[in-house]
Amino acid sequence: MPLKLLSILTTLTFMSACSFFPSTPLVIAEVGNHEFQKYKQEIRLRAAAALKEEPDLITFSVRGIAEGKTDEVINTYLKGYGKDDYSQDMKSIAIYQIGLIYMNRLNEKRDDDKAKLYFQRHLIEFPYSILQNRIREHIASIEERKKQPVQLTPEQIISRMDKSELLNQPTIAFDQDLTPMSKRAILEGRLEDAHGVYMTVYNNPGSSDKIRAKSLYQLGLIYMSPNNEKQNIQKATAIFRKLLEEFPETEEFRKAESRLTQIANGSYLDLKKSKS
């Protein structure tokens, strides 16, 4: 798989473990609308800043950092890592993400020593991983940090950044079914990365039929997207058909049927024209 595969990995793999955290704690629901909007903006700022610092963080990890729930996220990764039916690729992803979470400067519970331990664990347990060089760079970065006399807090880091830039969202109109990670793959031109990651999830023995079907569906949408400079309708068609053949009992079956109808009718061509 390509070197940058982790930066566009979807949260599909871990959706079966939890429906993720509510967008706000219960206590937030009791405050006024102004405070609520301020809270949401702070979450968005921290998420954007965390991702800007480390593009390899996946959505599940970013939201854990932004919402102060890294313990829950790490525990979920460790549960997946401990499953016998999870592939080595999936376990490699879990350990790598834990290291990234611990070292991220936007994490209130940042712990460079723990990050280093997990990175070293990865080097030992997955010696043939394509992530080895990247992990060594992270370890070197951690060692370099130790020489800095002042360690900034997440709030101090955000205060020194351009907040309007962080909150700026792409103006491109994406298909509503695309996940944030799939959109990033299209925006950043990481088609091969996306293909490698989604197929890793699809081929993982520990993934449920629901998760495997979602992986194929996202991959089909990426190839079908008019925003994708390497749009490939033939590949999208083949992937959607594969989904229909293998996962007739899933929700994605109906969606894939609808997408094939769009392709047959040439609807995607209209979308491409509207884009240009």
N, C-alpha and C positions, 0 to 999 in steps of 0.2 A: 504494500500500500504506500501511497505518496507520503513524503515527510510531513506535510502540513495537515494530515488527515484529522488530527484532534481538534483543530480550530473550527471545523464545521460539523462535528459530531452532534447529532440530534439527541434530545433527551428521551427518545423512544425507549431505549433499553431499560431505563429506570422507572418508567411510568407504571409498570406492573407492580413495583415495590411500594409506590405511594402516589397519591394524586397530587403531590407536592403541597407546599404550604399555602394556607389562605393568603390572599394578597396583602391583608393587613391583620394584625392582632385584634382580638375582640375589644381591647381597651381603646383602640383607635376609633372604633365605630361610634364611641360615645362622645367624641370631641366635635367641635364645630367644623363646618365645611372648609373654612380657611386653613385650619390646622391640618385637616385631612389632606387637602391639596398640597400643602407644604410637605407633609410626610411623603406623599407619593413622589413629589419632585426630588426629594432627598434620596429616595430609593433608586429612582432613575439615574440620578447623577452618580451615585456610588457604583451602580451596575455598569454604566458607560465607562467610568474611570477605571474600574477593575478590568474590563475587557480591553480597554485601550492599552493598559499596562501589559496585559498578557492575552494575546489573541487566541492562544490554545485552550483557554477556559471554555467549557461548554455551557449551555444555558443553565443547566441544573446547578453547576458550580457557581456561576455568576449570581444567580438569584439567591443562593445560600449566603454568599458574601454580602450582597446588597441588603438582605433582610435580617442579617445577624443570626443566621441559622446554620452555620457551618458544621456544627456538631451533628445535626440530623443528616446533612448531606454526606458527610464523611462516613457515618454509620451505614448509610445506604450503600455507598461504594464498597465498604468492607463486607457487607452481606453478599453482594454480588461476587466479590473476590473469593469469598469462602464457599461458594457453590461449586460442587463437583462437575455440574453440567455446564458451567460457563467456560467458554473457550479461552485460550491463552491470550488472544488478542483483547478480549473483553476485560480480562483480569489486568492486563498491562495498562489499559485505559483507566481502570479504577485507581490503580496505584499512582499513576502519573497525575491524575486529577487531584488526588489528595495532596500530593506534593505541591502542586500549583496553588491550591487553596491556602495551605499553610504559609506559603512564602509571599502571597499577594499583599501588597502594602495597604490595600483598601479593606482588608479583613481585620475586624476589631480583635480577633483572636489569633492574629498572625504569630507564627512561631517558626523562625528560620531553622532552628535545630531539628524540629520535627520534620520540616520539609526536607531537610538534607537527609535525614534517616530514611524517609520513604523513597527519595531519589536513589540513594545508595542501594536500597532494597530492590528497586527496579533494575538497576545495573546488574545485580547478582542473579535475580530470578528470571530476567528476560534478556540474556546476553546478546541475542540475535535481533532484538527489536530495532526498528529504524529510528526509534526515539533516543537511542543511546547518546549520540552527539549532542542533541538538544538538551538532554538531562545533564550532561557534563557542563554545558554552558550555564545552566541554572545553578548548579553547585558552585561554579566559579563566581557567579553573581552574588550568591549568598556570602561567600568568603570575602568578597570585595566590600559588601555592606558593613561587615564587622569593623572595617577600618574607618567608617564614617562616624564622627563624633556625635552627630545629631540624627535621630531617627524621627521622621515626621509622622504625625498621626494621620488617619484617613481624612479627617476634617481639614487639616493643614494642607494635605496634598490636593484635595478638591478646591480649596480656596485659591490655590495657585494656578488652577487650570481655567481654560475658557469655557465657562458653563454653557454659553449659548451653542458653542461647537459641540459639546458633549450631548446636549439635548436635541441637536438637529437631527431630524429623521430624513431618510431618503424620500424624494418626492415621486419615485417610480411606483406605479400602481401594480402591486403584486397580486397573484391569485390568493384568495382568502384562505385556501387550504394549506398553503405553504407555511411551514414552521419558520420561526425566526432564523434558525440555523440554516435552513434550506435557502432562505433569502440571502443570507450572508454568502453562501457558496456561489450564488448567481452573481451578486454584486462584486465579489472579489475574484471572479473568474476561476474558482476552484472546483471545476467540474469533475476532474479525475479524483480529487480528494473526496468529494461527496460520494462518488460512485464506490470508492474503496470502503468508506465508512459504512454506508448503508448496506453494502453487501456483507460486511463483517457482522453487522447486527442480524441480517437475514440468515447467514450461515451459522450463527451461534447456536449450539445445541440447547442452551438454557433460555433462549428467547421463546416466548409464547407465540402461537399462531397470530394473535392480535398484533403483537409487536412486529413480527416478521412481515405481516401484510402492510402495516403502516410504513415500514422501511421501503418496501417496493413501491408503495403509492407515492411517497415523497420523491423517490428517485425518478419515477415516471413523470411527476409534475415538473421536476427540474429540467428534464430533457424536453418537455413540452413547452416550457415557459418562453413566451416571446421576448422576455427580458434577457434570456440566455443567449449570448453571442454564438454559442455552439449548439444552438437548438437542434435536436435530432428527433424528428417525429417518428421515424422508423424504430428507433430504440425505445421511445416512449410507448409506442404501440406494443412492442414485444414485451415490455415490462408489465404493462397493464394486463395483457393476455395471460402472462405467467401468473399474475395475482388471481385472475379469474379461475385458472385451472387448479391452483393449489389451495386457495382459501375461500371457498364458496360460502362459508358460514360466518364470515366477518363483515363488519360494517363497510370496510373498504371495497368489498365486492361490488356493491351497488355504485359506489363512487367511481370505481374503475370502469364499470359499464358506461356510466355517463360520460366519462372522459373519452372513451373509444367512440361514442356517438358524436362527440364534438369533433374529433379528428376526422371521422367519416364525412361529416357535414362541412368540413373545412372551416369551422368556427375559429380555430386557432389562427387562421390566416387573417381574419378580421381583427383579431387582437393585435397581430403584428403590424397591420396597417395603422391602427390607432396609436401604436407606440411611436411609429415614425412620423 
